[in-house]
Amino acid sequence: MGTDNIQTNNIHNALVVFEGKQIRRIWVDNQWFFSVVDIIRVLTESVDAKDYWYRLKQREQETSDVQLSTICRQLKLLAEDGKFRETDCANTEALFRIIQSIPSKKAEPFKLWLAQVGYERVQEIENPELAQKRMKELYRLKGYSDDWIEKRVRGIVIRDELTDEWSKRGVKVGKEYAILTSEISKATFGMTPTEYKQLKGLKKENLRDHMNDLELIFTMLGERVTTEITRVKDAKLFDKCSDAAKEGGEVAGNARKDAEKKIGKSITTPENYLLEPEKKKRGMLEDKPKSR
């Protein structure tokens, strides 16, 4: 997923939403770890959640001799500047303890939400089809067509296969994943993911959520061919995987150029899926089952 998706399997795993606000999370050691400052921002609506967290740790240490930092882990999460940074994270058990120290009317509904989020992940591990089902429903509620959704989901699977290969071959999560992804994109479309987002007028949005069918197809082609080349050549470490990424992207890039000649227009487009609220609403209403 370019730089939008290199820390977890897909963007829907990396983020979760409570009352319309995004909370970063990461799956480590068979459990979810959530960004503590994101949780504090949701519960307190503080303009400076980092400062609130700092003062909370100080207060708890002075009044109850509990060091909240000791029940947290420093894990790398995607920051607003697009880089992965060490962030205080806590699992469900630790968060319940932290929440006890935060006076908020949202505390109880948040606890229920937190328990549900953890339970859903356990369900998805036991039955992976549930994860795909939830993902598809999320896209449908946003107004995407079923045909587009199938391509998007297939693209996620192809992306996961590629990153699995990179992981097994010693490529480092984070910067190296981002560089390899940029090389595939550059060879496929003539643009890096960052340049592609600029073309579409996107900022923090996920690039692939704003691609049309053909853009998704050629993205999949570049990454699928890269996976095969990586396996066939038994590429090891970043440098060799970089060569495979360039070759895989070139295959997709040549196919794109040929397609553009045949159809007489560019595959890449500034159009995106920032759907109008009314269009979303209309799509959701049409999807609802008719009462009998």
C-alpha atoms as one frame of an Amber mdcrd trajectory, in Angstrom:
protein
   0.000   0.000   0.000   2.869   2.356  -0.498   3.794   4.339   2.555   0.174
   4.129   3.636   0.487   0.526   4.619   3.793  -0.886   5.741   3.469  -1.480
   9.456   0.558  -3.942   9.493  -1.207  -6.178   7.038  -3.575  -3.463   5.849
  -4.766  -0.023   6.712  -7.924  -1.312   8.365  -5.792  -3.153  10.894  -3.542
  -0.137  11.536  -6.441   2.157  12.434  -9.659   1.713  14.353 -12.379   4.294
  14.969 -14.201   5.303  18.155 -16.912   7.970  17.832 -15.464   9.113  14.527
 -11.911   9.512  15.814  -9.035   7.352  14.610  -6.875   5.376  17.009  -3.617
   3.824  15.860  -2.944   0.241  16.811  -0.600  -2.648  16.026  -0.874  -6.415
  16.414   2.094  -7.715  18.448   2.541 -10.990  20.342  -1.012 -12.099  19.504
  -2.706  -9.033  20.968  -3.599  -5.464  20.051  -1.506  -2.562  21.321  -3.094
   0.895  21.037  -1.521   4.342  20.972  -1.977   5.800  24.455  -1.959   9.434
  23.294  -4.673   8.617  20.729  -6.797   7.103  23.504  -6.261  10.159  25.708
  -7.161  12.465  22.831 -10.468  10.605  22.392 -11.381  10.462  26.081 -10.330
  13.961  27.115 -10.520  15.942  23.868  -7.263  17.520  25.018  -5.559  19.847
  22.562  -2.218  18.436  23.729  -2.660  14.732  24.452   1.099  14.196  24.784
   1.323  16.768  27.567  -1.767  15.269  29.264  -0.136  11.828  29.170   3.108
  13.202  30.610   1.284  14.905  33.488  -0.878  11.838  34.117   2.202   9.651
  34.520   3.737  12.189  36.897   0.569  12.455  38.985   0.059   8.705  39.289
   3.644   8.174  40.328   3.307  10.813  43.065  -0.121   9.811  44.387  -0.209
   6.035  43.975   3.396   5.029  43.325   2.256   3.486  40.042   4.488   4.088
  37.055   2.118   3.924  34.088   5.015   3.907  31.658   6.050   0.479  32.946
   2.822  -1.098  31.694   3.320   0.380  28.216   5.565  -0.623  25.337   7.417
   1.576  22.883   6.280   0.481  19.418   6.670   2.146  16.040   3.455   3.659
  14.695   2.839   5.845  11.669   2.982   9.502  12.696   1.325  12.509  11.041
   4.534  13.307   9.168   4.365   9.920   7.417   7.272   8.435   9.368   7.235
   5.568  11.854   8.088   6.739  15.354   8.427   5.119  18.761   5.092   5.559
  20.524   3.784   4.628  23.967   1.385   1.748  23.378  -0.700  -0.355  25.743
  -2.628  -3.600  25.420  -6.244  -3.929  26.535  -5.402  -4.824  30.132  -3.010
  -1.893  30.546  -5.479   0.505  28.943  -8.169  -0.407  31.454  -5.711   0.608
  34.197  -4.839   3.883  32.448  -8.491   4.721  31.837  -9.147   4.446  35.598
  -6.927   7.495  36.038  -8.728   9.596  33.441 -11.954  11.343  34.519 -14.160
  11.130  31.447 -17.831  10.522  30.736 -16.695   8.473  27.757 -14.779   5.977
  29.909 -17.489   3.321  30.246 -18.634   3.243  26.593 -14.961   3.210  25.613
 -14.293   0.174  27.809 -17.147  -1.678  26.113 -15.825  -0.663  22.698 -12.305
  -1.751  23.636 -13.495  -5.182  24.736 -15.458  -5.588  21.495 -12.473  -4.625
  19.341 -10.319  -7.267  21.034 -13.012  -9.906  20.690 -13.463  -9.215  16.980
  -9.749  -9.744  16.391  -9.896 -13.137  18.106 -12.826 -14.040  15.868 -10.908
 -12.958  12.769  -7.897 -15.086  13.703 -10.143 -18.133  14.059 -12.047 -17.275
  10.875 -10.124 -14.920   8.495 -13.184 -14.574   6.267 -14.760 -12.386   8.950
 -12.009  -9.801   8.520 -12.669  -9.587   4.790 -16.416  -9.421   5.392 -16.037
  -6.475   7.780 -13.685  -4.741   5.370 -16.097  -5.132   2.471 -18.967  -3.783
   4.541 -16.905  -0.746   5.491 -16.235   0.045   1.831 -19.880  -0.507   0.886
 -20.996   1.952   3.548 -18.608   4.490   2.026 -20.349   4.106  -1.330 -17.949
   1.879  -3.283 -19.317  -0.639  -5.801 -19.063  -4.378  -5.138 -16.921  -4.796
  -8.263 -14.408  -2.209  -7.046 -14.398  -3.729  -3.559 -13.478  -7.171  -4.904
 -10.461  -5.706  -6.697  -9.445  -3.739  -3.621  -9.600  -6.805  -1.393  -7.676
  -8.875  -3.926  -5.048  -6.153  -4.058  -4.647  -6.332  -0.284  -4.032 -10.079
  -0.487  -1.413  -9.588  -3.218   0.257  -6.846  -1.185   0.376  -9.080   1.882
   2.037 -11.865  -0.120   4.713  -9.431  -1.283   5.450  -7.993   2.167   5.592
 -11.538   3.573   8.336 -12.301   1.050  10.203  -9.124   1.968   9.963  -9.992
   5.652  11.316 -13.503   5.096  14.202 -12.138   3.031  15.488  -9.625   5.540
  13.902  -6.400   4.292  13.256  -4.039   7.197   9.725  -2.859   7.923   9.396
   0.884   7.575  11.793   2.836   5.401  12.949  -0.113   3.263   9.368  -1.251
   2.599   8.501   2.297   1.574  11.471   2.553  -0.795  10.684  -0.760  -2.500
   7.031   0.223  -2.855   8.071   3.536  -4.399  10.284   1.732  -6.898   7.430
  -0.515  -8.025   5.086   2.463  -8.323   7.661   4.571 -10.189   8.264   1.802
 -12.730   4.553   1.018 -13.070   3.044   4.504 -13.234   6.031   6.837 -13.596
   5.260   8.251 -10.139   6.071   7.458  -6.531   3.092   6.997  -4.171   3.703
  10.513  -2.813   3.636  12.014  -6.310   0.557   9.941  -7.149  -1.273  11.312
  -4.101  -0.371  14.836  -5.188  -1.851  14.119  -8.615  -5.109  13.065  -6.980
  -5.125  15.917  -4.501  -4.884  13.595  -1.503  -3.235  14.311   1.844  -3.541
  11.705   4.595  -5.999   9.516   2.669  -5.001   6.026   1.558  -3.944   6.213
  -2.101  -5.391   2.877  -3.180  -8.781   3.729  -1.721  -8.890   6.444  -4.391
  -7.793   4.424  -7.424 -10.172   3.323 -10.158 -10.391  -0.252 -11.471  -7.529
  -0.002 -13.967  -5.229   1.735 -11.515  -5.852  -1.044  -8.998  -5.294  -3.731
 -11.638  -1.912  -2.394 -12.721  -0.912  -1.881  -9.090  -1.701  -5.540  -8.452
   0.196  -6.601 -11.567   3.351  -4.766 -10.514   3.314  -6.242  -7.015   2.334
  -9.763  -8.080   5.110  -9.937 -10.688   7.564  -8.527  -8.145   6.635 -11.335
  -5.756   7.264 -13.970  -8.433  10.601 -12.446  -9.492  11.670 -12.224  -5.848
  10.915 -15.923  -5.358  12.389 -17.154  -8.644  15.632 -15.229  -8.158  15.640
 -16.015  -4.427  16.399 -12.343  -3.747  17.929 -11.662  -0.355  18.057  -8.437
   1.651  17.194  -4.962   0.463  19.498  -4.547  -2.554  18.423  -7.736  -4.364
  14.767  -7.195  -3.491  15.146  -3.681  -4.893  16.254  -5.126  -8.230  13.223
  -7.430  -8.231  10.919  -4.509  -7.387  12.202  -2.484 -10.332  11.809  -5.437
 -12.700   8.305  -6.222 -11.481   7.287  -2.601 -11.850   8.744  -2.446 -15.353
   6.587  -5.395 -16.445   3.468  -3.602 -15.192   4.688  -0.291 -16.619   5.154
  -1.734 -20.099   1.704  -3.329 -19.915   0.223   0.015 -18.825   1.824   1.885
 -21.718   0.563  -0.698 -24.198  -2.943  -0.470 -22.744  -2.893   3.317 -22.962
  -2.010   3.116 -26.662  -4.900   0.739 -27.295  -7.560   2.645 -25.341  -6.265
   6.099 -26.250  -6.119   7.603 -22.782  -3.988   7.625 -19.652  -4.477   4.948
 -17.011  -3.397   7.307 -14.252  -5.961   9.944 -13.407  -6.438  12.770 -10.896
  -9.925  11.429 -10.188 -10.453   9.964  -6.722 -13.132   8.386  -4.558 -13.765
  11.324  -2.248 -17.459  10.625  -2.580 -19.999  13.356  -1.926 -21.989  12.909
   1.326 -25.246  12.736  -0.626 -23.874  10.027  -2.907 -22.743   8.031   0.122
 -26.121   8.428   1.764 -27.956   7.408  -1.410 -25.787   4.327  -1.827 -26.356
   3.262   1.777 -30.115   3.634   1.453 -30.185   1.596  -1.746 -28.244  -1.190
  -0.036 -30.681  -1.485   2.867 -33.073  -4.473   2.624 -36.646  -3.484   1.856
 -39.136  -3.989   4.681 -41.722  -6.684   4.131
